[in-house]
Amino acid sequence: MFAIWVGTLVPIDRILVIVAPEGRESEAMLRLARVGYENVSGYLEGGIAAWQAAGEKVQTITSITPEAFAAAVNSGTSGRLVADVRRPGEFESGHVAGAANICLSSFSAGVPAAVDKNQPYYIHCAGGYRSMIAASLLMANGYTNFINVYGGWAKIKDTDVPVEIGSVVSLL
């Protein structure tokens, strides 16, 4: 899904630098070229480990387990909105009660205006891949008040968090 999400979220004329595990740089460039992204200026030799070893700043995304998420939601004291970045059809088939659907593809023109920078969020998708992309985009745009739910809906649905089916609630 890497190339598909790049094609959805990154302008085709953007100059890219690959940060990949050592030995996977060529594969990343090939996958990008297959969807029309040939404006790769290079790659970070040695990957993120080399970046860290050079003493460069690294930002991290806070994640919690589905069990900790369920406990916080069930306590009613978190004050956080649940943002589900799955596609509307996935959301309609089952979601955390009261969650808002903010499909990851809506980030193609930047962070959607309806996402309040001052509102605290829990963010999740189906398994964790898309929510980490959304979290990275939020962080790159100055958002800091969010927590990713590790494992996404695949794990959340096995907790005791209240669930709804249907009724898409969208911030957009």
C-alpha positions in Angstrom: 0.0 0.0 0.0 3.1 2.2 0.3 3.0 3.4 -3.3 -0.8 3.8 -3.4 -0.7 6.1 -0.3 2.2 8.1 -1.7 0.1 8.6 -4.9 -2.9 9.7 -2.9 -1.2 12.0 -0.4 2.0 13.4 -2.0 2.0 15.8 -4.9 3.6 14.2 -8.0 6.2 17.0 -8.4 7.4 16.8 -4.8 11.1 16.0 -4.5 11.5 12.9 -2.3 14.3 11.4 -0.2 13.9 7.8 0.7 14.3 6.7 4.3 14.2 2.9 4.3 15.8 0.0 6.0 19.3 -0.6 4.6 19.1 -2.6 1.4 15.4 -1.6 0.7 16.1 1.8 -0.9 16.0 0.5 -4.5 12.8 -1.4 -3.9 11.2 1.9 -2.5 12.4 3.9 -5.5 11.0 1.2 -7.9 7.7 1.1 -6.2 7.5 4.9 -6.4 8.4 4.9 -10.1 5.7 2.4 -10.9 3.1 5.0 -9.8 4.8 7.9 -11.5 7.1 9.3 -8.8 10.5 9.6 -10.4 11.6 12.8 -8.6 13.7 11.0 -5.9 16.8 12.9 -5.1 18.4 10.1 -3.1 18.1 8.1 0.1 19.4 8.3 3.7 22.3 5.9 3.7 22.1 3.6 6.7 18.4 4.5 7.3 17.0 6.1 10.4 19.7 4.4 12.5 22.3 6.5 10.7 20.3 9.6 11.3 20.0 8.9 15.0 23.7 8.0 15.2 24.5 11.4 13.7 22.7 13.0 16.6 19.9 14.3 14.5 16.4 15.0 16.0 13.9 12.2 15.7 10.2 12.7 16.5 8.1 9.9 17.8 4.4 9.2 17.8 2.8 8.1 21.1 0.8 4.9 20.8 -1.2 3.0 23.3 -2.6 -0.6 23.4 -6.2 -1.2 22.5 -6.8 -2.3 26.1 -5.5 1.1 27.5 -7.6 2.9 24.9 -10.7 1.0 25.9 -10.1 1.7 29.6 -9.7 5.4 28.8 -12.8 5.6 26.6 -14.8 3.6 29.1 -13.8 5.8 32.0 -15.2 8.8 30.2 -12.5 11.1 31.5 -10.1 11.2 28.5 -11.7 14.2 26.8 -10.3 12.9 23.5 -12.3 12.5 20.3 -11.8 9.2 18.5 -10.7 9.7 14.9 -11.1 6.7 12.7 -9.1 7.1 9.5 -10.6 4.0 7.7 -12.7 4.3 4.5 -16.4 5.1 5.1 -17.5 1.6 4.2 -15.1 0.1 6.8 -16.3 2.6 9.4 -20.0 1.8 8.7 -19.4 -1.9 9.2 -18.4 -1.2 12.8 -16.6 1.5 14.8 -16.1 2.9 18.3 -19.3 4.5 19.5 -19.2 8.3 18.9 -16.0 8.1 16.7 -15.6 10.5 13.8 -14.6 9.2 10.4 -11.8 11.1 8.9 -10.7 9.0 5.9 -7.0 9.1 5.3 -7.5 10.0 1.7 -9.0 13.3 2.9 -5.5 14.3 3.9 -4.5 14.6 0.2 -4.7 18.4 0.3 -3.2 18.7 3.8 -4.8 18.2 7.2 -8.6 18.6 6.8 -9.8 22.0 8.2 -12.3 20.2 10.5 -9.4 18.7 12.5 -9.0 21.1 15.4 -5.4 21.6 16.4 -6.5 22.2 20.0 -8.7 19.1 20.3 -7.1 16.0 21.8 -7.6 12.8 19.6 -7.2 9.1 19.7 -6.5 8.0 16.1 -6.8 4.6 14.6 -7.4 2.7 11.4 -7.9 -1.0 10.7 -4.5 -2.3 11.7 -2.2 0.6 12.4 -0.6 1.4 9.0 -3.0 4.2 7.9 -3.2 5.8 11.4 0.6 6.1 11.5 0.5 7.9 8.2 -2.2 10.2 9.5 -0.3 10.7 12.7 2.9 11.6 10.7 0.9 14.1 8.6 -0.6 15.6 11.7 2.8 15.9 13.3 4.3 17.4 10.2 1.6 20.1 10.3 2.2 21.1 13.9 -0.5 18.9 15.6 0.7 17.3 18.8 -2.3 16.4 20.8 -3.1 12.9 19.5 -2.4 9.3 20.5 -2.3 6.4 18.0 -4.0 3.2 19.0 -1.7 0.3 18.2 -3.2 -2.5 16.2 -6.2 -0.4 15.1 -9.8 -1.7 14.8 -8.6 -5.3 14.4 -7.6 -5.2 18.1 -10.0 -2.5 19.4 -13.0 -4.6 18.5 -11.8 -7.3 20.8 -11.9 -5.0 23.8 -15.0 -3.9 25.8 -15.1 -0.5 24.1 -18.7 0.4 23.0 -19.2 -0.2 19.3 -21.7 1.1 16.7 -22.6 -0.1 13.2 -23.6 2.3 10.4 -24.2 6.0 11.0 -21.1 7.6 9.6 -20.0 10.6 11.7 -17.6 12.7 9.7 -15.6 15.8 10.6 -15.6 16.7 6.9 
